Amino acid sequence: MPKAKETVLEIDLKALQHNFEYLKSKLKSNTKLLAVVKAFAYGSDANIIANYLQDLNVDYFAVAYVSEGVALRNAGITTPILVLHPQPTNFKTLIERCLEPSLYSAKVLNEFILVASEEKQTNYPVHIKFNTGLNRLGFWETDVDVIISKLKNTTVIQVRSLFSHLAASEDLNEQEFTQQQIKSFKSISDSFSDKLGYKPILHLTNTSGIINYPDAHLDMVRTGIGLYGFGNSTEEDKHLKPVATLKSVISQIHNIEKGETVGYNRAYTSKGFEKTATIPIGHADGIGRHYGNQKGHVTINGQNAPIIGNVCMDMIMVNITDIDCQEGDEVIIFGKHPNACQFAETGNTISYEILTAISQRVKRMFLK
């Protein structure tokens, strides 16, 4: 891989393909795969990631908001796109761009039927979400008859899928709870399909669900973090390849004496003669202040350099006293070793947060 000359996020598209194919290998041949590309495809680049996956014949995409779906359409994506959390104010745009909404409450269902009717739609594809225990979004099982009544009285919409979301599929200590969610969703979907008169696509499992609950794959699975190289367990991570590597460079090296301080609020005090390196990346780029004060570290020439003092908006300082390096040398924040999950753990958070936090001002470089 090329050496970094500035702060850059490298995106390895071959690693993406590997992860896609690995997750597909866990499915039956007739089970569809939905790729979650919300939040700029977990901090990488949704347009390029989605186009690459479209060329691999992914079955569906999912985004969080209508604006994300519009951006994908503008980038040439023709694959169906599920919008997981559409806002009624954007329903007209959603229809104009052939996006498919998740409808999760009576209010949202009624408002979408109204807008779709005004737009003279017939059998517009929608996805009905049920809450089975995550308690975030979704209809309740007791809402089935009300929804069916609405659907029977309109030709404006047609149910493309029924789905729910597992709350703790990565935690094997919560298997009983997860199995109850699976049982609940199967009961809801059986009742709903019988009363509807046809069977929509059923999907329930996320990345950890794909791995840990193969009997719950149903008609389609959804994967987000798995595509980007993380399976929510050390064992599964061995089979996946991190897609993103965050790199930077050493801007300047300082020699400081014992008792000198580094950074804002004089948060670090030198214990003796020490060398520090300043690196052009900070909390405006996604490296939060919680990584400062020797909690997080970067890698320079194969050695760990702890982040000292407070993380600045555009810079961090690291201790390089025992590292042979010079100004202009490459710095690895995360990649393969450490990966984003390992780096995130030093800040007491998770890979999802560090990946999606990488600022859009950080240059993206794509490796094919």
CORCOR-V189966 format. One record per residue. N is the residue number from 0. RES is the residue in one small letter. OMEGA is omega in radians with two decimals (NA if undefined). BURIAL is I if it has 9 or more other C-alpha atoms within 8 Angstrom, else O. Layout:
((N:RES:OMEGA:BURIAL) (N:RES:OMEGA:BURIAL))
This chain:
((0:m:-3.12:O) (1:p:3.08:O) (2:k:-3.13:O) (3:a:3.04:I) (4:k:3.10:O) (5:e:3.08:O) (6:t:-3.05:I) (7:v:3.02:I) (8:l:3.13:I) (9:e:3.13:I) (10:i:-3.09:I) (11:d:-3.08:I) (12:l:3.06:I) (13:k:3.05:O) (14:a:3.07:I) (15:l:3.12:I) (16:q:3.10:I) (17:h:-3.11:I) (18:n:3.10:I) (19:f:-3.10:I) (20:e:3.10:O) (21:y:3.14:I) (22:l:3.08:I) (23:k:-3.10:O) (24:s:3.14:O) (25:k:-3.05:I) (26:l:2.95:I) (27:k:-3.03:O) (28:s:-3.09:O) (29:n:3.11:O) (30:t:-3.12:I) (31:k:3.09:I) (32:l:3.09:I) (33:l:3.12:I) (34:a:3.12:I) (35:v:-3.08:I) (36:v:3.09:I) (37:k:3.10:I) (38:a:-3.14:I) (39:f:-3.10:I) (40:a:3.12:I) (41:y:3.01:I) (42:g:-3.12:I) (43:s:3.05:I) (44:d:-3.00:I) (45:a:-3.09:I) (46:n:-3.11:I) (47:i:3.11:O) (48:i:-3.10:I) (49:a:3.11:I) (50:n:3.11:I) (51:y:3.13:I) (52:l:3.08:I) (53:q:3.09:I) (54:d:3.08:O) (55:l:3.08:O) (56:n:3.00:O) (57:v:-3.03:I) (58:d:-3.04:I) (59:y:2.94:I) (60:f:2.98:I) (61:a:3.03:I) (62:v:3.13:I) (63:a:-2.97:I) (64:y:-3.12:I) (65:v:-3.12:I) (66:s:3.11:O) (67:e:3.09:I) (68:g:3.09:I) (69:v:3.13:I) (70:a:3.12:I) (71:l:3.08:I) (72:r:3.12:I) (73:n:-3.13:O) (74:a:3.06:O) (75:g:3.13:O) (76:i:3.12:I) (77:t:3.10:O) (78:t:3.10:I) (79:p:-3.11:I) (80:i:3.05:I) (81:l:3.07:I) (82:v:-2.97:I) (83:l:-3.09:I) (84:h:-3.11:O) (85:p:3.07:I) (86:q:-3.09:O) (87:p:-3.14:O) (88:t:-3.12:O) (89:n:-3.06:I) (90:f:-3.12:I) (91:k:3.10:I) (92:t:3.12:O) (93:l:-3.14:I) (94:i:-3.14:I) (95:e:-3.09:O) (96:r:3.07:O) (97:c:3.03:O) (98:l:-3.04:I) (99:e:-3.02:I) (100:p:2.86:I) (101:s:3.11:I) (102:l:-2.90:I) (103:y:3.13:I) (104:s:3.14:I) (105:a:3.14:O) (106:k:-3.11:O) (107:v:3.10:I) (108:l:-3.11:I) (109:n:-3.11:O) (110:e:3.13:I) (111:f:3.09:I) (112:i:-3.14:I) (113:l:-3.11:O) (114:v:3.13:I) (115:a:3.08:I) (116:s:3.10:I) (117:e:3.13:O) (118:e:3.07:O) (119:k:3.12:O) (120:q:3.03:I) (121:t:3.12:O) (122:n:3.12:O) (123:y:-3.06:I) (124:p:3.09:I) (125:v:-3.12:I) (126:h:-3.09:I) (127:i:-3.12:I) (128:k:3.09:I) (129:f:3.07:I) (130:n:3.13:I) (131:t:3.08:I) (132:g:3.08:O) (133:l:3.10:I) (134:n:3.11:O) (135:r:3.02:O) (136:l:3.00:I) (137:g:2.99:I) (138:f:3.01:I) (139:w:3.11:I) (140:e:-3.13:O) (141:t:3.14:O) (142:d:-3.02:O) (143:v:-3.07:I) (144:d:3.12:O) (145:v:3.14:O) (146:i:-3.13:I) (147:i:3.12:I) (148:s:3.10:O) (149:k:-3.09:O) (150:l:-3.12:I) (151:k:-3.08:O) (152:n:3.12:O) (153:t:3.01:O) (154:t:-3.06:I) (155:v:-3.09:I) (156:i:3.06:I) (157:q:-3.08:I) (158:v:3.08:I) (159:r:3.13:I) (160:s:2.92:I) (161:l:3.14:I) (162:f:3.05:I) (163:s:-3.07:I) (164:h:3.11:I) (165:l:-3.05:I) (166:a:-3.00:O) (167:a:-3.05:O) (168:s:3.13:I) (169:e:-3.05:I) (170:d:-3.09:O) (171:l:3.01:O) (172:n:-3.12:O) (173:e:-3.10:I) (174:q:-3.14:I) (175:e:3.12:O) (176:f:-3.12:O) (177:t:3.12:I) (178:q:3.08:O) (179:q:3.07:O) (180:q:-3.14:I) (181:i:3.13:I) (182:k:-3.14:O) (183:s:-3.12:I) (184:f:3.12:I) (185:k:3.10:O) (186:s:3.12:O) (187:i:-3.06:I) (188:s:3.08:I) (189:d:3.14:O) (190:s:-3.10:I) (191:f:-3.10:I) (192:s:3.12:I) (193:d:-3.09:I) (194:k:3.14:O) (195:l:3.13:I) (196:g:3.02:O) (197:y:-3.05:O) (198:k:3.05:O) (199:p:2.98:I) (200:i:3.10:I) (201:l:3.08:I) (202:h:-3.00:I) (203:l:-2.94:I) (204:t:2.96:I) (205:n:-3.09:I) (206:t:-3.12:I) (207:s:3.08:I) (208:g:3.08:I) (209:i:-3.06:I) (210:i:-2.97:I) (211:n:-3.06:O) (212:y:-3.10:I) (213:p:3.14:I) (214:d:-3.13:O) (215:a:3.14:I) (216:h:3.09:I) (217:l:-3.06:I) (218:d:-3.09:I) (219:m:3.04:I) (220:v:3.10:I) (221:r:3.07:I) (222:t:3.06:I) (223:g:-3.03:I) (224:i:3.13:I) (225:g:3.12:I) (226:l:-3.05:I) (227:y:2.93:I) (228:g:-3.08:I) (229:f:-3.09:I) (230:g:3.12:I) (231:n:3.00:O) (232:s:-3.13:O) (233:t:-3.11:O) (234:e:-3.14:O) (235:e:3.13:I) (236:d:3.11:I) (237:k:-3.09:O) (238:h:-3.08:O) (239:l:-3.12:I) (240:k:3.08:I) (241:p:-3.11:I) (242:v:-3.00:I) (243:a:3.00:I) (244:t:-3.14:I) (245:l:-3.09:I) (246:k:3.00:I) (247:s:-3.12:I) (248:v:3.02:I) (249:i:3.11:I) (250:s:-3.10:I) (251:q:3.07:O) (252:i:3.10:I) (253:h:2.95:O) (254:n:-3.09:O) (255:i:-3.11:I) (256:e:3.08:I) (257:k:3.10:I) (258:g:3.07:O) (259:e:-3.11:O) (260:t:-3.08:I) (261:v:2.94:I) (262:g:-3.12:I) (263:y:3.10:O) (264:n:3.12:O) (265:r:-2.97:I) (266:a:3.14:I) (267:y:3.10:I) (268:t:-3.12:I) (269:s:-3.13:I) (270:k:-3.13:O) (271:g:3.05:O) (272:f:-3.09:I) (273:e:3.05:I) (274:k:3.07:I) (275:t:3.07:I) (276:a:3.08:I) (277:t:-3.02:I) (278:i:-3.05:I) (279:p:3.03:I) (280:i:-3.08:I) (281:g:-3.05:I) (282:h:3.02:I) (283:a:3.12:I) (284:d:3.11:I) (285:g:3.08:I) (286:i:-2.98:I) (287:g:-3.13:I) (288:r:-3.13:I) (289:h:3.07:O) (290:y:-3.09:I) (291:g:3.07:I) (292:n:3.01:I) (293:q:3.03:I) (294:k:3.12:I) (295:g:3.06:I) (296:h:3.04:I) (297:v:-3.14:I) (298:t:3.12:I) (299:i:-3.12:I) (300:n:3.06:I) (301:g:-3.12:O) (302:q:-3.13:O) (303:n:3.08:O) (304:a:-3.09:I) (305:p:3.05:I) (306:i:-3.10:I) (307:i:-3.11:I) (308:g:3.13:I) (309:n:3.02:I) (310:v:3.11:I) (311:c:-3.14:I) (312:m:-3.03:I) (313:d:-3.05:I) (314:m:2.90:I) (315:i:3.04:I) (316:m:-3.11:I) (317:v:3.14:I) (318:n:-3.12:I) (319:i:-3.05:I) (320:t:-3.06:O) (321:d:-3.10:O) (322:i:3.08:I) (323:d:-3.10:O) (324:c:-3.14:O) (325:q:3.13:O) (326:e:-3.10:I) (327:g:3.13:O) (328:d:-3.14:I) (329:e:3.10:I) (330:v:3.07:I) (331:i:3.06:I) (332:i:2.95:I) (333:f:3.14:I) (334:g:3.07:I) (335:k:-3.12:I) (336:h:-0.05:O) (337:p:3.03:I) (338:n:-3.06:I) (339:a:3.13:I) (340:c:-3.14:I) (341:q:3.10:I) (342:f:-3.12:I) (343:a:-3.12:I) (344:e:3.11:I) (345:t:3.09:I) (346:g:3.11:I) (347:n:3.08:O) (348:t:-3.01:I) (349:i:-3.10:I) (350:s:-3.14:I) (351:y:-3.05:O) (352:e:-3.09:I) (353:i:-3.14:I) (354:l:-3.06:I) (355:t:-3.12:I) (356:a:-3.08:I) (357:i:-3.03:I) (358:s:3.08:I) (359:q:3.09:O) (360:r:3.07:O) (361:v:-3.12:I) (362:k:3.06:O) (363:r:3.09:I) (364:m:-3.04:O) (365:f:-3.14:O) (366:l:-3.12:O) (367:k:NA:O))
